[in-house]
Protein backbone atom coordinates (compact mmCIF):
# COMPACT_ATOMS: atom_id res chain seq x y z
CA UNK A 1 0.00 0.00 0.00
CA UNK A 2 1.54 3.29 -1.10
CA UNK A 3 1.32 6.05 1.53
CA UNK A 4 -0.31 9.35 0.69
CA UNK A 5 3.09 11.02 1.02
CA UNK A 6 4.12 9.40 -2.27
CA UNK A 7 2.21 12.19 -4.01
CA UNK A 8 4.50 14.82 -2.50
CA UNK A 9 3.48 17.79 -0.39
CA UNK A 10 1.92 21.21 -0.84
CA UNK A 11 1.72 24.33 1.31
CA UNK A 12 -1.36 26.14 2.56
CA UNK A 13 0.06 29.34 3.96
CA UNK A 14 2.33 28.13 6.76
CA UNK A 15 0.93 24.58 6.71
CA UNK A 16 2.38 21.66 4.74
CA UNK A 17 0.23 18.64 3.86
CA UNK A 18 0.43 15.63 1.58
CA UNK A 19 -1.12 16.17 -1.85
CA UNK A 20 -3.30 13.07 -1.47
CA UNK A 21 -6.10 14.31 0.78
CA UNK A 22 -9.55 13.09 1.69
CA UNK A 23 -12.96 14.62 1.01
CA UNK A 24 -15.41 13.87 3.82
CA UNK A 25 -18.68 14.64 2.02
CA UNK A 26 -19.58 10.96 1.58
CA UNK A 27 -19.51 9.92 5.24
CA UNK A 28 -23.16 10.96 5.51
CA UNK A 29 -26.61 9.64 4.72
CA UNK A 30 -28.22 9.51 1.25
CA UNK A 31 -28.27 12.85 -0.53
CA UNK A 32 -25.46 14.04 1.78
CA UNK A 33 -28.11 14.34 4.46
CA UNK A 34 -28.09 13.13 8.06
CA UNK A 35 -26.16 10.27 9.56
CA UNK A 36 -24.69 7.46 7.46
CA UNK A 37 -26.18 3.97 7.84
CA UNK A 38 -23.27 2.92 10.08
CA UNK A 39 -21.67 5.91 11.85
CA UNK A 40 -19.02 3.75 13.54
CA UNK A 41 -17.92 2.37 10.18
CA UNK A 42 -17.61 5.93 8.88
CA UNK A 43 -15.43 6.82 11.86
CA UNK A 44 -13.31 3.81 11.00
CA UNK A 45 -12.80 5.17 7.49
CA UNK A 46 -11.71 8.51 8.96
CA UNK A 47 -9.19 6.87 11.28
CA UNK A 48 -7.86 4.77 8.43
CA UNK A 49 -7.17 7.90 6.37
CA UNK A 50 -4.61 8.99 8.95
CA UNK A 51 -3.06 5.51 9.12
CA UNK A 52 -2.51 5.71 5.35
CA UNK A 53 -0.64 9.00 5.68
CA UNK A 54 -3.46 11.32 4.64
CA UNK A 55 -3.17 14.48 6.73
CA UNK A 56 -5.60 16.82 4.95
CA UNK A 57 -9.36 16.34 5.37
CA UNK A 58 -11.92 18.54 3.64
CA UNK A 59 -15.46 18.97 4.94
CA UNK A 60 -18.15 21.68 5.17
CA UNK A 61 -20.88 22.86 7.47
CA UNK A 62 -23.35 21.86 4.73
CA UNK A 63 -22.18 18.24 4.77
CA UNK A 64 -24.57 17.51 7.62
CA UNK A 65 -23.08 14.83 9.91
CA UNK A 66 -19.60 14.98 8.37
CA UNK A 67 -18.08 17.58 10.69
CA UNK A 68 -19.55 15.96 13.79
CA UNK A 69 -18.21 12.52 12.84
CA UNK A 70 -14.76 13.97 12.15
CA UNK A 71 -14.74 15.63 15.56
CA UNK A 72 -15.90 12.46 17.30
CA UNK A 73 -13.44 10.20 15.46
CA UNK A 74 -10.29 12.30 15.29
CA UNK A 75 -10.28 15.01 17.96
CA UNK A 76 -7.92 15.79 19.56
CA UNK A 77 -6.10 15.85 16.24
CA UNK A 78 -2.63 14.43 15.71
CA UNK A 79 0.18 16.86 14.97
CA UNK A 80 0.24 17.80 11.30
CA UNK A 81 -3.39 16.90 10.58
CA UNK A 82 -5.21 19.75 8.82
CA UNK A 83 -9.00 19.87 8.72
CA UNK A 84 -10.57 22.30 6.24
CA UNK A 85 -14.21 23.31 6.22
CA UNK A 86 -16.51 25.65 4.32
CA UNK A 87 -19.35 28.11 4.92
CA UNK A 88 -21.88 29.63 2.53
CA UNK A 89 -24.30 26.81 1.77
CA UNK A 90 -27.04 25.41 3.99
CA UNK A 91 -29.43 22.50 3.75
CA UNK A 92 -33.17 22.08 3.56
CA UNK A 93 -33.23 18.40 2.63
CA UNK A 94 -31.39 15.60 0.79
CA UNK A 95 -29.71 16.90 -2.35
CA UNK A 96 -30.80 20.50 -1.70
CA UNK A 97 -28.07 23.15 -1.49
CA UNK A 98 -29.41 26.71 -1.04
CA UNK A 99 -26.79 29.48 -0.96
CA UNK A 100 -26.42 31.99 1.86
CA UNK A 101 -23.03 33.67 1.93
CA UNK A 102 -24.16 36.69 3.92
CA UNK A 103 -21.80 37.74 6.71
CA UNK A 104 -24.37 36.62 9.28
CA UNK A 105 -24.62 33.14 7.76
CA UNK A 106 -20.85 32.85 7.40
CA UNK A 107 -20.37 33.63 11.10
CA UNK A 108 -23.19 31.33 12.23
CA UNK A 109 -21.94 28.40 10.18
CA UNK A 110 -18.36 28.93 11.26
CA UNK A 111 -19.34 28.84 14.92
CA UNK A 112 -21.24 25.61 14.25
CA UNK A 113 -18.18 24.13 12.54
CA UNK A 114 -15.91 25.03 15.44
CA UNK A 115 -18.20 23.22 17.85
CA UNK A 116 -18.69 20.16 15.64
CA UNK A 117 -14.98 19.74 14.89
CA UNK A 118 -13.95 20.35 18.53
CA UNK A 119 -11.46 23.05 17.62
CA UNK A 120 -10.89 26.66 18.59
CA UNK A 121 -9.55 27.55 15.16
CA UNK A 122 -10.26 26.08 11.71
CA UNK A 123 -7.04 25.53 9.78
CA UNK A 124 -8.53 26.37 6.37
CA UNK A 125 -12.01 27.83 6.05
CA UNK A 126 -13.41 28.29 2.57
CA UNK A 127 -16.25 30.27 1.06
CA UNK A 128 -18.32 27.38 -0.26
CA UNK A 129 -19.97 29.23 -3.11
CA UNK A 130 -20.32 32.91 -4.04
CA UNK A 131 -23.82 34.20 -3.40
CA UNK A 132 -25.39 36.14 -6.30
CA UNK A 133 -27.22 38.26 -3.69
CA UNK A 134 -24.06 39.13 -1.73
CA UNK A 135 -20.87 40.74 -3.09
CA UNK A 136 -18.00 38.33 -2.62
CA UNK A 137 -16.11 41.11 -0.85
CA UNK A 138 -18.69 40.98 1.95
CA UNK A 139 -18.56 37.19 2.24
CA UNK A 140 -14.77 37.09 2.34
CA UNK A 141 -14.81 40.09 4.64
CA UNK A 142 -16.75 38.03 7.17
CA UNK A 143 -14.11 35.30 6.93
CA UNK A 144 -11.39 37.93 7.41
CA UNK A 145 -13.11 39.20 10.58
CA UNK A 146 -13.22 35.65 11.93
CA UNK A 147 -9.56 35.22 11.00
CA UNK A 148 -8.69 38.40 12.89
CA UNK A 149 -10.55 36.97 15.89
CA UNK A 150 -8.38 33.85 15.79
CA UNK A 151 -11.16 31.49 14.70
CA UNK A 152 -9.75 30.85 11.20
CA UNK A 153 -6.11 30.24 10.33
CA UNK A 154 -6.27 30.51 6.54
CA UNK A 155 -8.97 31.48 4.01
CA UNK A 156 -9.88 29.73 0.78
CA UNK A 157 -12.57 30.17 -1.85
CA UNK A 158 -14.55 27.69 -3.91
CA UNK A 159 -16.45 27.75 -7.20
CA UNK A 160 -14.88 30.99 -8.39
CA UNK A 161 -13.77 32.55 -11.65
CA UNK A 162 -10.46 34.38 -11.95
CA UNK A 163 -12.33 37.67 -11.55
CA UNK A 164 -14.04 36.51 -8.35
CA UNK A 165 -10.72 35.22 -7.03
CA UNK A 166 -9.15 38.63 -7.64
CA UNK A 167 -12.01 40.34 -5.82
CA UNK A 168 -11.60 37.95 -2.88
CA UNK A 169 -7.86 38.62 -2.81
CA UNK A 170 -8.56 42.34 -2.53
CA UNK A 171 -10.12 41.67 0.88
CA UNK A 172 -7.93 38.97 2.42
CA UNK A 173 -4.99 36.69 1.63
CA UNK A 174 -6.32 33.57 -0.12
CA UNK A 175 -4.33 30.32 0.11
CA UNK A 176 -6.52 27.93 -1.88
CA UNK A 177 -9.22 27.54 -4.51
CA UNK A 178 -11.63 24.59 -4.75
CA UNK A 179 -13.32 24.29 -8.16
CA UNK A 180 -14.71 21.44 -10.21
CA UNK A 181 -11.89 19.99 -12.30
CA UNK A 182 -11.00 16.53 -13.54
CA UNK A 183 -9.63 14.69 -16.55
CA UNK A 184 -12.97 15.10 -18.33
CA UNK A 185 -13.82 18.68 -17.26
CA UNK A 186 -11.07 21.27 -17.48
CA UNK A 187 -13.20 24.42 -17.57
CA UNK A 188 -11.27 25.88 -14.61
CA UNK A 189 -7.92 25.65 -16.40
CA UNK A 190 -7.44 29.43 -16.16
CA UNK A 191 -8.05 29.41 -12.41
CA UNK A 192 -5.59 26.53 -11.98
CA UNK A 193 -2.96 28.48 -13.91
CA UNK A 194 -3.37 31.45 -11.56
CA UNK A 195 -2.95 29.12 -8.60
CA UNK A 196 0.23 27.67 -10.11
CA UNK A 197 1.69 31.11 -10.73
CA UNK A 198 0.81 32.56 -7.32
CA UNK A 199 1.48 29.57 -5.09
CA UNK A 200 -2.13 28.83 -4.18
CA UNK A 201 -3.34 25.28 -3.67
CA UNK A 202 -5.98 24.07 -6.12
CA UNK A 203 -8.43 21.48 -4.76
CA UNK A 204 -10.43 19.86 -7.58
CA UNK A 205 -13.86 18.71 -6.51
CA UNK A 206 -15.60 15.93 -8.42
CA UNK A 207 -12.10 14.61 -9.19
CA UNK A 208 -13.17 11.19 -10.45
CA UNK A 209 -15.54 12.25 -13.22
CA UNK A 210 -14.03 11.56 -16.61
CA UNK A 211 -16.81 12.00 -19.16
CA UNK A 212 -16.27 10.23 -22.47
CA UNK A 213 -12.76 9.17 -21.43
CA UNK A 214 -14.33 6.77 -18.92
CA UNK A 215 -16.22 4.72 -21.50
CA UNK A 216 -15.51 1.00 -21.41
CA UNK A 217 -12.46 0.38 -23.55
CA UNK A 218 -11.68 4.09 -23.63
CA UNK A 219 -8.51 6.00 -22.80
CA UNK A 220 -8.78 5.58 -19.04
CA UNK A 221 -9.22 1.83 -19.42
CA UNK A 222 -6.23 1.65 -21.75
CA UNK A 223 -3.92 3.51 -19.37
CA UNK A 224 -5.25 1.58 -16.37
CA UNK A 225 -4.56 -1.77 -18.09
CA UNK A 226 -1.03 -0.66 -18.95
CA UNK A 227 -0.24 0.14 -15.30
CA UNK A 228 -2.25 -2.69 -13.73
CA UNK A 229 -4.37 -0.01 -12.05
CA UNK A 230 -8.03 1.02 -11.98
CA UNK A 231 -9.54 3.86 -14.03
CA UNK A 232 -10.20 5.71 -10.75
CA UNK A 233 -6.51 5.52 -9.87
CA UNK A 234 -5.55 6.80 -13.30
CA UNK A 235 -7.95 9.74 -12.97
CA UNK A 236 -6.37 10.69 -9.63
CA UNK A 237 -2.83 10.15 -10.93
CA UNK A 238 -3.60 12.42 -13.88
CA UNK A 239 -4.62 15.22 -11.50
CA UNK A 240 -1.47 14.80 -9.41
CA UNK A 241 0.62 14.80 -12.60
CA UNK A 242 -1.21 17.78 -14.09
CA UNK A 243 0.12 20.35 -11.63
CA UNK A 244 2.12 20.53 -8.39
CA UNK A 245 -0.51 23.04 -7.23
CA UNK A 246 -3.18 20.33 -7.10
CA UNK A 247 -4.25 18.78 -3.80
CA UNK A 248 -6.68 15.93 -4.52
CA UNK A 249 -9.54 15.18 -2.13
CA UNK A 250 -11.37 12.06 -3.34
CA UNK A 251 -14.21 11.08 -1.07
CA UNK A 252 -15.57 7.69 -0.08
CA UNK A 253 -17.27 5.91 2.80
CA UNK A 254 -15.62 2.60 1.87
CA UNK A 255 -12.35 1.32 3.30
CA UNK A 256 -11.66 -0.55 0.07
CA UNK A 257 -12.13 2.52 -2.09
CA UNK A 258 -10.12 4.65 0.34
CA UNK A 259 -7.14 2.34 0.04
CA UNK A 260 -7.54 2.21 -3.74
CA UNK A 261 -7.56 6.01 -3.90
CA UNK A 262 -4.49 6.43 -1.71
CA UNK A 263 -2.59 3.83 -3.74
CA UNK A 264 -2.96 6.16 -6.75
CA UNK A 265 -0.33 8.36 -5.10
CA UNK A 266 2.37 5.99 -6.33
CA UNK A 267 1.11 5.73 -9.91
CA UNK A 268 3.41 7.53 -12.33
CA UNK A 269 2.06 8.42 -15.76
CA UNK A 270 4.43 8.82 -18.69
CA UNK A 271 4.21 11.22 -21.63
CA UNK A 272 2.31 8.71 -23.75
CA UNK A 273 -0.33 8.29 -21.01
CA UNK A 274 -0.77 12.02 -20.66
CA UNK A 275 -1.03 12.49 -24.40
CA UNK A 276 -3.67 9.78 -24.63
CA UNK A 277 -5.70 11.34 -21.81
CA UNK A 278 -5.56 14.76 -23.42
CA UNK A 279 -8.57 13.69 -25.43
Buried (B, 14 or more C-beta within 10 A) or exposed (E): EBBBBBBEBBEBBEBEBBBBBBBBBBBBBEEBBEBBEEBEEBBBBBEBBBEBBBBBBBBBBBBBBBBBBBBBBBEEBEEEBBBBBBBBBBBEEEEEEEBBBBBEBBBBBBBBBBEBBBBEBBBBBBBBBBBEEBBBBBBBBBBBBBBEEEBBBBBBBBBBEEEBBEBBBEBBEBBBBBBBBBBBBBEBEEBBBBBBEEEBBBBBBBBBBBEEBBEEEBBBBBBBEBBEBBBBBBBBBBBBBBBBBBBBBBBBBEEEBBBBBBBBBBBEBEEEBBEBBEE
